[in-house]
C-alpha cells in the first residue's frame, strides 16, 4: 500500500457517502428526526478530498468544516485515521480515532456512529493486517451486522424500523475505502438489498416539531477557560467538543441560541458561528412524501436548492465549486460566501463529480426507487449525459433508468425538473411522465443578465478584449441556455433595460390572467430582485413568482451582479 493508494481510498469513501447522502437524510430519526445527517457528513468530509495535497491542512480543515452531531464525531475520528501512512499503522489509527470520537461526545449513546467505530476496531483487530480483498471482504461483512444491530439499540430506531443514519454513513464510507484500497470498487456492497426494509421508515413520524437550534461554533482557546466552556455546554444536548492547539469547536442543540452565544462569548472569542432551526427541519422531515409514478433525478446545475429538491423528493447530482483551494458540492455552498469571495478577487471554477461518484448516484437512485427519470443537463454543457448512458448500458438490463438529454441548464433545467416531479405525483403511468418532460422542454425559457463581463472572460466564454470594450461601452449581453449552447439573444446597457427586456419576453409568452411559474434568480442581489418580483407579481397576479438563488455553476461564470428570469407557461 502506497500513500497514494491510501489517499485515493480516502477520497473514494467520501464520494460514496456523497452519492448516498439523500438516503442518510431520509432515515435520520435519531437523536432528532431532522433529516440532515447526509448533508452534514458531505460538508464535514469535504477536506478529505484534498488529503493528498496537504495532510496537516486536512486535519485542521476537518475541524473547521464539521457540521452537526454526525459530522463533528466523524471529523474527530478522521483526525486520527488519516495519519496512518503504512498498513501496519491502520489498526492503531482506527483505535485512536474511535477513542477520540467517544471522548468528544458529552453523552455518548449506543446504536450510533460510535457503535460503528467500536465494531470497526474489533473487525480490523490489533495485528498489522495483510491488505487484500479477503481481508476487506471479511471486515465489510462484519460491519454489515454492526449496522443492522443499531436498529435494536435505540427506541426511536426500533419504532421507525431503520438503522442509524450515522452508522450507515460510516459503513458506506468504509465499504468504498476498503474496496478502493484493495484493488477496485467492483465489489461494493449492494446497500439496498443488504439492508432492505431498514432503509425505509416503517411508519410516518407524527411527533411535534422540535424547538431550538442546532449550533456549530469555533472559539479561540484561552488558557483557563476550558472548565467554564465545559460547564456551559453541560446545560445543552447532543454536545460534541473538539479541541485543537488554539481553537475549540463546539456542537450542541439548545433552546436559546442567543443565551448560549452570550455565555460562550464571555469566556472565548467566537470566530465562526452557524445554526439551523430544529423546528423548521423536523417539521420538513415529517411532511408526507407524495407517491410518484417515477422518481426524478437531475443535476444541481439547475437552480434547484437542496431544500426544494427534498420537498419534491428529487435527487440532485452535484457539480463542484472550487473556491480558495477548497471544493464544495454546489448545493452545499451558501451563495453569499461565493459572491463575497469573487467580489474580492478570489478565483472560482467549476467541475463535475468524478465518474465513480456519478455512477454511485445512479446506483443509489435505482436502489431506492423502482424507476428513475434522469433529467440531465444539456449534453452541450457537460459530459453527464454520455456518462449516464454508458453506465446504463452496462448496469441497467431492466431499463429502469430513463436518461433524457434536456438541452437545458440553470433555471430552465430547474423549472423542467420541478414541473415534471409535480406531474409524476398526479399519474400512475411512468411513460406519461417521460412524455410530459419531453413536451415541457419547449415551454421552459430562461434569460440571464450579466452585470460585469470580466467573469465571462475569466471563464473563457468571452475574449478579454471583448470584455474590456463591452464594459467601457456599458453594454451587457443577455444570454439564454439552449440545446446547442448558451446563446446571446440581446444587448442592454443597464438594469432598467434588463427589466424592460425581461417584461418583453414575459409578455410574448404569458397571459396576465393565466397561471404560470416564474423564477427570479439572484447572485448577490437578492434584495433588488425581491423588489422586481413585486413588479412582476402586479403584472401577472395569477403567476407563482419565486425569488431563488441562481445555479452556482452559472453564477461562477457570470459573476456577482448577474441575475436571471426563468418561466414556464401553464397550459
C-alpha positions as CSV (number, residue, x, y, z in Angstrom):
1,X,0.0,0.0,0.0
2,X,1.5,3.3,-1.1
3,X,0.5,6.7,0.4
4,X,-1.1,7.5,-2.9
5,X,-3.3,4.3,-2.6
6,X,-4.3,5.3,0.9
7,X,-5.2,8.9,-0.1
8,X,-7.2,7.7,-3.2
9,X,-9.2,5.3,-1.0
10,X,-9.9,8.1,1.5
11,X,-11.5,10.1,-1.4
12,X,-13.4,7.1,-2.7
13,X,-15.1,6.8,0.7
14,X,-16.1,10.5,0.6
15,X,-17.6,10.1,-2.9
16,X,-19.7,7.1,-1.9
17,X,-21.1,8.9,1.1
18,X,-21.9,12.0,-1.0
19,X,-23.8,9.9,-3.6
20,X,-25.9,8.2,-0.9
21,X,-26.4,11.3,1.3
22,X,-30.0,11.6,0.3
23,X,-30.7,8.2,1.8
24,X,-29.0,9.1,5.0
25,X,-31.2,12.2,5.3
26,X,-34.3,10.1,4.7
27,X,-33.7,7.7,7.7
28,X,-32.2,10.3,10.1
29,X,-34.5,9.9,13.1
30,X,-32.0,9.8,15.9
31,X,-31.2,11.6,18.1
32,X,-33.6,14.1,16.4
33,X,-35.6,13.5,13.2
34,X,-34.2,16.5,11.4
35,X,-33.1,14.8,8.2
36,X,-29.6,16.3,7.9
37,X,-27.1,13.5,8.6
38,X,-26.3,13.1,4.9
39,X,-25.9,16.8,4.3
40,X,-23.7,17.2,7.4
41,X,-21.4,14.3,6.5
42,X,-21.0,15.7,3.0
43,X,-19.9,19.1,4.3
44,X,-17.8,17.6,7.1
45,X,-15.8,15.2,4.9
46,X,-15.1,17.6,2.1
47,X,-11.5,18.3,3.3
48,X,-10.6,14.6,2.8
49,X,-10.8,15.3,-1.0
50,X,-7.6,17.3,-0.6
51,X,-5.7,14.9,1.7
52,X,-3.0,14.1,-0.9
53,X,-2.0,17.7,-1.2
54,X,-1.6,18.7,2.4
55,X,-2.4,16.2,5.2
56,X,-1.8,18.7,8.0
57,X,-4.1,21.2,6.5
58,X,-6.7,18.5,6.0
59,X,-6.6,17.7,9.8
60,X,-7.2,21.4,10.5
61,X,-9.9,21.8,7.9
62,X,-11.8,18.7,9.2
63,X,-12.4,20.6,12.5
64,X,-13.3,23.8,10.7
65,X,-15.7,22.1,8.3
66,X,-17.5,19.8,10.7
67,X,-21.3,20.3,10.8
68,X,-23.9,18.7,13.0
69,X,-23.7,15.8,15.5
70,X,-22.6,13.2,12.9
71,X,-20.1,15.5,11.1
72,X,-18.3,16.6,14.3
73,X,-18.0,13.0,15.6
74,X,-16.8,11.8,12.2
75,X,-14.3,14.7,12.0
76,X,-12.8,13.6,15.3
77,X,-12.4,10.1,14.1
78,X,-10.7,11.1,10.8
79,X,-8.4,13.4,12.6
80,X,-6.5,10.3,13.8
81,X,-7.4,7.9,11.0
82,X,-5.8,9.9,8.1
83,X,-2.4,9.9,9.9
84,X,-1.9,6.2,9.0
85,X,0.7,6.0,6.2
86,X,1.5,2.3,6.2
87,X,-0.5,-0.9,6.5
88,X,0.8,-1.6,10.0
89,X,-0.5,1.7,11.3
90,X,-4.1,1.3,10.2
91,X,-5.3,-0.7,13.3
92,X,-3.8,1.8,15.7
93,X,-5.1,4.8,13.7
94,X,-8.6,3.3,13.8
95,X,-8.4,2.7,17.5
96,X,-7.1,6.3,18.2
97,X,-9.9,7.7,16.0
98,X,-12.5,5.6,17.8
99,X,-11.2,6.8,21.2
100,X,-11.2,10.5,20.1
101,X,-14.7,10.2,18.8
102,X,-16.0,8.8,22.1
103,X,-14.2,11.4,24.2
104,X,-15.6,14.3,22.1
105,X,-19.3,13.4,22.9
106,X,-20.8,14.7,26.1
107,X,-23.4,12.0,26.4
108,X,-22.3,9.0,24.2
109,X,-25.1,6.7,23.1
110,X,-25.1,3.1,21.7
111,X,-26.6,2.4,18.3
112,X,-24.8,5.3,16.7
113,X,-21.7,6.1,14.7
114,X,-19.8,5.4,17.9
115,X,-21.0,1.8,17.9
116,X,-19.9,1.5,14.3
117,X,-16.4,2.7,15.3
118,X,-16.3,0.1,18.1
119,X,-17.2,-2.6,15.6
120,X,-14.6,-1.4,13.1
121,X,-11.9,-1.7,15.8
122,X,-12.9,-5.2,16.6
123,X,-13.2,-6.2,12.9
124,X,-9.8,-4.9,12.0
125,X,-8.1,-6.3,15.1
126,X,-4.8,-5.4,16.7
127,X,-2.3,-7.0,14.4
128,X,-0.9,-5.3,11.3
129,X,-3.2,-6.5,8.5
130,X,-2.5,-8.1,5.2
131,X,-4.1,-5.7,2.8
132,X,-6.0,-7.9,0.3
133,X,-9.5,-8.5,-0.9
134,X,-10.3,-11.3,1.5
135,X,-9.3,-9.1,4.5
136,X,-11.5,-6.3,3.2
137,X,-14.5,-8.6,2.5
138,X,-14.3,-10.1,6.0
139,X,-14.3,-6.6,7.6
140,X,-17.2,-5.4,5.5
141,X,-19.3,-8.5,6.2
142,X,-18.8,-8.0,9.9
143,X,-19.7,-4.3,9.7
144,X,-23.0,-5.1,7.9
145,X,-24.0,-6.9,11.1
146,X,-22.9,-3.9,13.3
147,X,-25.0,-1.5,11.3
148,X,-28.0,-3.8,11.3
149,X,-27.7,-4.2,15.0
150,X,-28.2,-0.4,15.6
151,X,-31.9,-0.7,14.9
152,X,-32.5,-2.5,18.3
153,X,-30.3,-0.2,20.3
154,X,-32.4,2.9,20.5
155,X,-36.2,3.1,20.9
156,X,-36.6,5.7,18.1
157,X,-34.7,3.5,15.7
158,X,-36.6,0.4,16.8
159,X,-40.0,2.1,16.4
160,X,-39.1,3.5,12.9
161,X,-37.6,0.2,11.8
162,X,-34.4,1.8,10.4
163,X,-30.7,1.6,11.0
164,X,-28.8,4.6,12.4
165,X,-28.0,7.1,9.7
166,X,-24.6,8.0,11.1
167,X,-23.6,4.4,11.4
168,X,-24.8,3.7,7.8
169,X,-22.9,6.7,6.6
170,X,-19.6,5.3,8.0
171,X,-20.4,1.9,6.6
172,X,-20.8,3.5,3.1
173,X,-17.5,5.3,3.7
174,X,-15.5,2.2,4.7
175,X,-17.1,0.0,2.1
176,X,-15.8,2.4,-0.5
177,X,-12.5,2.9,1.3
178,X,-11.6,-0.7,1.8
179,X,-12.6,-1.8,-1.7
180,X,-10.6,1.0,-3.3
181,X,-7.6,0.2,-1.1
182,X,-7.6,-3.5,-2.1
183,X,-7.9,-3.2,-5.9
184,X,-11.1,-1.5,-7.0
185,X,-14.8,-0.8,-6.5
186,X,-16.4,-3.6,-8.5
187,X,-17.4,-5.5,-5.3
188,X,-19.1,-2.7,-3.4
189,X,-21.9,-3.8,-1.1
190,X,-25.4,-3.6,-2.5
191,X,-26.8,-1.4,0.2
192,X,-30.4,-1.6,-0.9
193,X,-30.5,-5.4,-0.9
194,X,-28.4,-5.9,2.2
195,X,-30.3,-3.6,4.5
196,X,-33.6,-3.8,2.7
197,X,-36.6,-2.5,4.7
198,X,-34.3,-1.0,7.3
199,X,-33.7,1.9,4.8
200,X,-37.4,2.9,4.9
201,X,-39.4,4.3,7.8
202,X,-41.9,1.8,9.0
203,X,-44.5,4.5,9.6
204,X,-44.6,8.3,9.2
205,X,-43.5,10.2,12.3
206,X,-46.1,12.3,14.0
207,X,-44.1,13.9,16.7
208,X,-44.4,17.6,17.5
209,X,-41.6,19.5,15.8
210,X,-38.6,20.1,18.0
211,X,-37.9,23.5,19.3
212,X,-34.5,25.1,19.5
213,X,-31.4,25.2,17.3
214,X,-28.5,23.0,16.1
215,X,-25.4,25.2,16.7
216,X,-21.8,24.8,15.5
217,X,-19.2,27.3,16.7
218,X,-15.5,27.8,16.8
219,X,-13.8,29.7,19.7
220,X,-10.3,30.9,20.3
221,X,-8.9,28.8,23.1
222,X,-7.9,30.8,26.1
223,X,-6.0,29.2,28.9
224,X,-8.2,28.7,32.0
225,X,-11.5,28.8,30.0
226,X,-11.8,25.1,29.5
227,X,-13.8,24.3,32.6
228,X,-16.1,27.3,32.0
229,X,-16.8,26.2,28.5
230,X,-17.5,22.6,29.6
231,X,-19.8,23.8,32.4
232,X,-21.8,26.0,30.0
233,X,-22.1,23.2,27.4
234,X,-23.3,20.8,30.0
235,X,-26.7,22.5,30.1
236,X,-27.5,21.6,26.5
237,X,-28.0,18.5,24.4
238,X,-26.0,16.5,21.7
239,X,-22.8,18.2,22.8
240,X,-19.6,17.5,20.9
241,X,-16.4,19.3,21.8
242,X,-13.2,19.2,19.7
243,X,-10.1,20.8,21.0
244,X,-7.2,22.0,18.8
245,X,-4.0,23.8,19.8
246,X,-5.6,27.2,19.9
247,X,-9.2,26.6,18.9
248,X,-12.2,24.8,20.4
249,X,-15.0,23.5,18.1
250,X,-18.4,23.0,19.8
251,X,-21.6,21.5,18.5
252,X,-24.8,21.4,20.6
253,X,-28.6,21.6,20.5
254,X,-30.1,24.4,22.5
255,X,-33.4,26.1,23.0
256,X,-31.9,29.5,23.4
257,X,-29.1,30.3,20.9
258,X,-28.8,33.9,22.0
259,X,-28.2,32.9,25.6
260,X,-25.6,30.3,24.5
261,X,-23.9,32.9,22.3
262,X,-23.7,35.5,25.1
263,X,-22.4,33.0,27.7
264,X,-19.8,31.4,25.4
265,X,-18.7,34.8,24.1
266,X,-17.9,35.8,27.7
267,X,-15.2,33.1,28.0
268,X,-13.8,32.9,24.5
269,X,-13.8,34.8,21.2
270,X,-16.3,33.3,18.8
271,X,-14.6,33.0,15.4
272,X,-17.3,31.2,13.5
273,X,-21.0,30.5,14.2
274,X,-23.7,28.7,12.3
275,X,-27.1,27.5,13.4
276,X,-30.1,25.5,12.0
277,X,-33.6,25.9,13.2
278,X,-34.6,22.5,14.5
279,X,-38.3,23.4,14.4
280,X,-38.1,24.0,10.6
281,X,-36.0,20.9,10.0
282,X,-38.1,18.5,12.0
283,X,-41.4,19.9,10.5
284,X,-40.0,19.5,7.0
285,X,-38.8,15.9,7.7
286,X,-42.3,14.9,8.9
287,X,-44.1,16.1,5.8
288,X,-45.7,13.2,3.9
289,X,-43.9,12.2,0.7
290,X,-46.1,12.1,-2.4
291,X,-46.0,8.7,-4.1
292,X,-44.7,9.3,-7.7
293,X,-45.0,7.2,-10.8
294,X,-41.3,7.6,-11.5
295,X,-38.6,9.2,-9.4
296,X,-37.0,12.3,-10.9
297,X,-33.2,12.9,-10.7
298,X,-31.5,16.0,-12.1
299,X,-28.3,18.0,-11.9
300,X,-27.8,20.7,-9.2
301,X,-26.7,23.0,-12.0
302,X,-30.5,23.5,-12.5
303,X,-31.0,26.3,-9.9
304,X,-32.9,23.9,-7.6
305,X,-31.9,24.2,-4.0
306,X,-31.3,21.2,-1.8
307,X,-34.3,22.1,0.3
308,X,-36.6,22.4,-2.7
309,X,-35.3,19.0,-4.0
310,X,-36.0,17.4,-0.6
311,X,-39.6,18.8,-0.6
312,X,-40.2,17.4,-4.1
313,X,-38.3,14.1,-3.4
314,X,-35.9,14.8,-6.3
315,X,-32.4,13.5,-6.3
316,X,-29.7,16.2,-7.1
317,X,-26.4,15.2,-8.6
318,X,-24.0,17.9,-7.6
319,X,-21.3,19.6,-9.6
320,X,-18.5,21.2,-7.6
321,X,-17.4,24.8,-7.0
322,X,-13.7,25.3,-6.2
323,X,-13.1,28.5,-4.2
324,X,-9.9,29.4,-2.4
325,X,-8.4,26.0,-2.7
326,X,-11.5,24.2,-1.3
327,X,-14.1,22.3,-3.4
328,X,-17.7,22.0,-2.2
329,X,-20.8,20.4,-3.8
330,X,-22.8,23.2,-5.5
331,X,-25.9,22.7,-3.4
332,X,-24.0,22.9,-0.2
333,X,-22.2,26.2,-0.8
334,X,-24.0,29.3,0.5
335,X,-24.3,31.8,-2.4
336,X,-23.3,34.8,-0.2
337,X,-19.9,33.1,0.6
338,X,-19.2,32.5,-3.1
339,X,-20.1,36.0,-4.4
340,X,-18.4,37.8,-1.5
341,X,-15.2,35.9,-2.3
342,X,-15.5,36.5,-6.0
343,X,-16.1,40.2,-5.4
344,X,-12.8,40.4,-3.5
345,X,-11.0,38.8,-6.4
346,X,-10.8,35.1,-5.3
347,X,-10.6,32.7,-8.2
348,X,-13.6,30.4,-8.6
349,X,-14.1,27.5,-11.0
350,X,-16.5,24.6,-11.6
351,X,-16.0,20.8,-12.2
352,X,-18.1,17.7,-12.4
353,X,-18.2,14.9,-9.9
354,X,-15.9,12.0,-10.6
355,X,-17.2,9.3,-12.8
356,X,-17.3,6.9,-9.8
357,X,-19.4,9.4,-7.8
358,X,-21.8,9.8,-10.7
359,X,-22.1,6.1,-11.0
360,X,-22.9,5.8,-7.3
361,X,-25.7,8.4,-7.7
362,X,-27.3,6.3,-10.4
363,X,-27.0,3.1,-8.3
364,X,-28.4,4.8,-5.2
365,X,-31.4,6.1,-7.0
366,X,-32.2,2.7,-8.6
367,X,-31.6,1.1,-5.2
368,X,-34.3,3.2,-3.6
369,X,-36.9,3.6,-6.5
370,X,-38.4,1.2,-9.0
371,X,-37.9,3.5,-12.0
372,X,-35.9,6.8,-12.3
373,X,-36.1,9.6,-14.9
374,X,-32.7,11.4,-15.1
375,X,-33.4,14.9,-16.5
376,X,-29.8,15.6,-17.5
377,X,-28.2,19.0,-18.1
378,X,-27.8,19.6,-21.8
379,X,-25.0,17.5,-23.3
380,X,-23.5,20.6,-24.9
381,X,-22.7,21.9,-21.4
382,X,-21.3,18.7,-19.6
383,X,-20.4,15.1,-20.2
384,X,-23.1,13.9,-17.7
385,X,-25.4,12.6,-20.4
386,X,-22.8,10.4,-22.1
387,X,-21.6,9.1,-18.7
388,X,-25.1,8.1,-17.7
389,X,-25.7,6.3,-21.0
390,X,-22.5,4.3,-20.7
391,X,-23.4,3.3,-17.2
392,X,-26.9,2.4,-18.2
393,X,-25.7,0.1,-21.0
394,X,-23.6,-1.9,-18.5
395,X,-25.8,-1.9,-15.4
396,X,-29.4,-1.5,-16.3
397,X,-30.7,-4.6,-18.1
398,X,-34.3,-4.0,-16.9
399,X,-34.4,-0.4,-18.4
400,X,-35.3,1.2,-15.0
401,X,-33.2,4.3,-15.7
402,X,-34.5,6.7,-18.3
403,X,-31.8,9.2,-19.3
404,X,-33.0,12.4,-21.1
405,X,-30.8,15.0,-22.7
406,X,-32.9,18.0,-21.8
407,X,-30.7,20.6,-23.6
408,X,-31.4,22.8,-20.6
409,X,-29.2,24.3,-17.9
410,X,-29.7,26.7,-14.9
411,X,-33.3,27.8,-14.3
412,X,-34.6,26.0,-17.4
413,X,-33.5,22.7,-16.0
414,X,-34.7,23.5,-12.6
415,X,-38.2,24.5,-13.9
416,X,-38.4,21.4,-16.0
417,X,-37.5,19.2,-13.1
418,X,-39.9,21.0,-10.7
419,X,-42.9,20.7,-13.1
420,X,-42.0,17.1,-14.0
421,X,-41.8,16.0,-10.4
422,X,-45.1,17.6,-9.7
423,X,-46.7,15.8,-12.7
424,X,-45.2,12.5,-11.6
425,X,-47.3,12.8,-8.4
426,X,-50.6,13.1,-10.5
427,X,-50.3,10.0,-12.6
428,X,-49.6,6.3,-12.2
429,X,-48.0,5.9,-15.7
430,X,-44.2,6.5,-15.9
431,X,-44.4,6.8,-19.6
432,X,-46.8,9.7,-19.3
433,X,-44.2,11.5,-17.1
434,X,-41.5,11.0,-19.6
435,X,-43.7,12.3,-22.4
436,X,-44.6,15.3,-20.2
437,X,-41.0,16.1,-19.6
438,X,-40.2,15.9,-23.3
439,X,-43.1,18.2,-24.2
440,X,-42.3,20.6,-21.4
441,X,-38.8,21.5,-22.5
442,X,-40.0,24.0,-25.1
443,X,-42.3,25.7,-22.5
444,X,-39.3,26.3,-20.2
445,X,-37.5,29.5,-21.0
446,X,-34.7,31.5,-19.3
447,X,-32.9,34.7,-19.8
448,X,-29.7,35.5,-17.9
449,X,-28.4,39.1,-17.4
450,X,-24.7,39.7,-17.0
451,X,-23.5,42.7,-14.9
452,X,-19.7,42.5,-15.4
453,X,-18.1,40.9,-18.4
454,X,-14.8,40.2,-16.6
455,X,-16.2,36.9,-15.2
456,X,-17.2,35.6,-18.7
457,X,-13.8,36.5,-19.9
458,X,-12.1,34.8,-16.9
459,X,-14.0,31.6,-17.7
460,X,-13.0,31.7,-21.4
461,X,-16.5,32.4,-22.6
462,X,-15.6,35.9,-23.9
463,X,-12.4,37.4,-25.0
464,X,-10.7,39.8,-22.6
465,X,-10.6,42.4,-25.3
466,X,-14.4,42.0,-25.8
467,X,-15.0,42.2,-22.1
468,X,-12.9,45.4,-21.9
469,X,-14.8,47.2,-24.7
470,X,-18.1,45.9,-23.5
471,X,-17.6,47.3,-20.0
472,X,-16.2,50.5,-21.4
473,X,-19.3,51.0,-23.6
474,X,-21.6,49.8,-20.8
475,X,-23.1,47.0,-23.0
476,X,-24.2,43.8,-21.3
477,X,-25.3,40.7,-23.1
478,X,-28.5,38.8,-22.4
479,X,-27.9,35.0,-22.6
480,X,-30.3,32.1,-23.0
481,X,-29.2,28.5,-22.4
482,X,-30.3,26.4,-25.4
483,X,-29.7,22.8,-26.6
484,X,-26.8,24.0,-28.8
485,X,-25.2,26.2,-26.1
486,X,-25.5,29.5,-24.3
487,X,-26.8,32.0,-26.9
488,X,-26.5,35.7,-26.8
489,X,-30.1,37.0,-27.5
490,X,-29.7,40.7,-26.8
491,X,-27.6,43.6,-25.5
492,X,-28.7,46.1,-22.9
493,X,-27.0,48.9,-21.0
494,X,-28.3,48.9,-17.5
495,X,-30.8,47.3,-15.1
496,X,-33.7,49.4,-16.4
497,X,-33.0,47.9,-19.9
498,X,-32.7,44.5,-18.3
499,X,-36.1,44.7,-16.7
500,X,-37.6,46.0,-19.9
501,X,-36.2,43.1,-21.8
502,X,-37.5,40.6,-19.2
503,X,-41.0,42.1,-19.3
504,X,-41.0,41.9,-23.1
505,X,-40.1,38.2,-23.0
506,X,-42.8,37.5,-20.4
507,X,-45.4,39.4,-22.5
508,X,-44.6,37.3,-25.5
509,X,-45.1,34.0,-23.7
510,X,-47.6,34.6,-20.8
511,X,-51.1,36.0,-20.4
512,X,-51.5,38.3,-17.4
513,X,-54.5,36.3,-16.1
514,X,-53.3,32.8,-16.7
515,X,-51.4,30.7,-14.1
516,X,-47.7,30.3,-14.7
517,X,-44.5,29.7,-12.8
518,X,-41.8,32.5,-12.8
519,X,-38.4,32.2,-11.1
520,X,-36.3,35.3,-10.4
521,X,-32.7,34.0,-9.8
522,X,-30.2,36.1,-7.8
523,X,-26.5,36.1,-7.2
524,X,-25.6,38.9,-4.6
525,X,-28.6,41.0,-5.4
526,X,-31.5,39.3,-3.7
527,X,-33.0,42.4,-2.2
528,X,-33.1,44.2,-5.6
529,X,-34.7,41.1,-7.2
530,X,-37.3,40.8,-4.5
531,X,-38.4,44.3,-5.4
532,X,-38.5,43.4,-9.0
533,X,-40.5,40.4,-8.1
534,X,-43.2,42.6,-6.6
535,X,-43.4,44.4,-10.0
536,X,-43.7,41.1,-11.8
537,X,-46.5,40.0,-9.5
538,X,-48.5,43.1,-10.2
539,X,-48.4,42.4,-13.9
540,X,-49.0,38.7,-13.5
541,X,-51.2,38.3,-10.4
542,X,-52.1,34.6,-11.2
543,X,-48.4,33.6,-11.5
544,X,-46.4,31.9,-8.8
545,X,-43.4,34.2,-8.5
546,X,-40.4,32.8,-6.7
547,X,-37.1,34.5,-5.8
548,X,-34.3,31.9,-5.5
549,X,-30.5,31.5,-6.0
550,X,-29.1,31.2,-9.5
551,X,-27.3,28.0,-10.1
552,X,-23.9,28.4,-8.6
553,X,-22.3,26.8,-11.6
554,X,-23.9,29.5,-13.7
555,X,-23.0,32.1,-11.1
556,X,-19.3,31.3,-11.2
557,X,-19.2,32.0,-14.9
558,X,-21.4,35.1,-14.8
559,X,-20.2,36.6,-11.5
560,X,-21.7,38.9,-8.9
561,X,-24.4,41.2,-10.1
562,X,-25.8,38.7,-12.6
563,X,-29.4,37.5,-12.4
564,X,-31.9,35.5,-14.3
565,X,-35.6,35.0,-15.1
566,X,-37.0,31.6,-15.9
567,X,-40.6,30.9,-16.6
568,X,-43.0,28.1,-17.5
569,X,-46.3,28.8,-19.2
570,X,-49.0,26.5,-17.8
571,X,-51.5,25.3,-20.4
